[in-house]
Amino acid sequence: MPMLLPARTEDRWHEVFCQAARAWLDDLDDKEHLLLGLLWRYRMSQREVAQVFNVHEGTISRLKDKLRDHALKFIGNQMREQGWSGDDLEGYFLREMTGLMLDDPRFSAESLRFSLAKHQKRNAQP
């Protein structure tokens, strides 16, 4: 019978991060969801995303920064409530978030295609 070993610290923080990140992602509106999907999943440039949204590239930069700051604050608060004392939350965020988003069905190619079509249809109406 194998001995039960305590969970590794890094596994615990990964789970805490994933729970907090999923909660944050659940609060995104359609536009924010599409923006992140195009930037992270498809690695589109801010210029390309600005063309999709029909806005200036600087607007995309500000939206991206606002989302990043809100995510870091929300997820950081959740992790600190669980005892996180690590200094490099942004680095941890960047390492963990990409994998989490790629595994999330809301960021699948099909889901993002549907979101993009919905966005284009909504913006095509006068």
Beta strands, then each sheet from edge to edge (+ up, - down):
end
